[in-house]
Amino acid sequence: MSKYTNNSSYRAGIEIAFPLRNRSSLAAGAYYSTIGYYVAYKFKFHQSGDPFIPRNSDITANYLEIPLTYSFDIIAKPKLEIYSSLGIVYSMLTSSDTKTTFEDNSVRSADIFMNKSLFSLQAGIGFSYNITNRLGIKIEPHFRFYNKGLDRLMFQQIKATDASIGILFKLWEMK
């Protein structure tokens, strides 16, 4: 089995939350994300130096992501909220940079192996601090489980952790 190591990744965008009854909300948004990882392939081969067998890859993939999440407030105080969130994220590949080293020691770009679209399940626990009634900040670490690998050479679904840090602006509140 191949070994995957996550490199630095980030995510930035906009999200709109719609308050529901009973301390919950539904949110949708659009994000630009960068996911980086290093892969050490463990292919078995009969002849060393084969120019078609990949040895390792250094990959950076850029995605437009559209999340749809449901959040429920565990603790809801006037200044502090702690909440859980669960959702699905659609990710569409916008660009990638792949450097693959093959068994003959050649290094080539192999972007043809990238999956163009992915789905992932996202779960997290978030913390928000309300500066005023309408303005706040949030930090929300996530755990994500993808439906397939980022590239077609991955024979397993990947798991990843990331976090959202943002500014909240409440347009309205449910009473």
PyMOL commands that set and color helices and strands:
alter all, ss='L'
color gray80, all
select helices_A, chain A and resi 111-113
alter helices_A, ss='H'
color red, helices_A
select strands_A, chain A and resi 3-6+10-19+24-40+54-76+80-102+107-108+117-130+135-146+159-169
alter strands_A, ss='S'
color yellow, strands_A
deselect
rebuild
show_as cartoon
